[in-house]
Amino acid sequence: MLKQDKAGYYIVETALDLKQYHRMTDLTMREKIQLRAELNPTIVKKQTPKKKTPIKKVDRPEPTEFDKWFN
């Protein structure tokens, strides 16, 4: 059975409590997803930016007849 606090809000601590709460209330899918996200927050690791390697300019070879025809 779900517990209520003094203000009348339901206390949901486990997935079974959440399932019971969903059965009691008529929530939209968006609200259900939001409740699940609040109960099980995902840990997001901070990503470190990758170092950019400098690009060396290379002299292009002279285009051949095939390159001229193909392009």
N, C-alpha and C positions, 0 to 999 in steps of 0.2 A: 504494500500500500504506500502511496506517496505521502510524504510529510509536507506540512505547510508551516511557514514561519509566521511571525506575529502580524505581518502586513497582509497575509493571505496568499503569498506567492508559494508555488510548489517548489520543493527542493528536489532536484534531479541529480543523483550522484552516480548512477550506473546506467548501462545501456538498457537494462530491463526497466528501470524507472522511466527512461525516455520513451520506451515503447508503450508503457502504460499511459504516459502523458499524451502521446499521439492518439491513443485510442479514446481518451477522454475529450480531447479537443479536436476541432476540425481545422487543422492548419493547412496552409497552402504548401506546395512542395518547396518553394523558396524559403519559407519560415522553418520547415523541417531541416533543410540543409544548413541554415544559419544556426539552429540549435545544436546540431551535431558538431558544427565547426567550433562553437563556443565550448562544448564539452571536451572535445578532443583537439586542442590546438596543435597544429603541425609546427615543428621546429624548423625554421628557415635558416640555413647556414649562410653566413655572410660570404659573398663571393669576392675573391680578390681579382682585380683586373689583370688580364694577361699583359705581359710586357711586349711591346711591339718591337720587332727586330727591324733595323734599318734596311731599306731596300737599296741594293747596289744597282746603279745604272750600268747596263751593259750595252756596248755598241752593237747595233743591229747589223747583221750581214746584209750585203747588197741583195736586193730581190732578184731572183732568177727569172728566166723567161716563163717558167711554170707559175711562179708566184704572181707575176704580172697578169698572166692569162686567167689564173684561178680567181684573183681578186678583181 
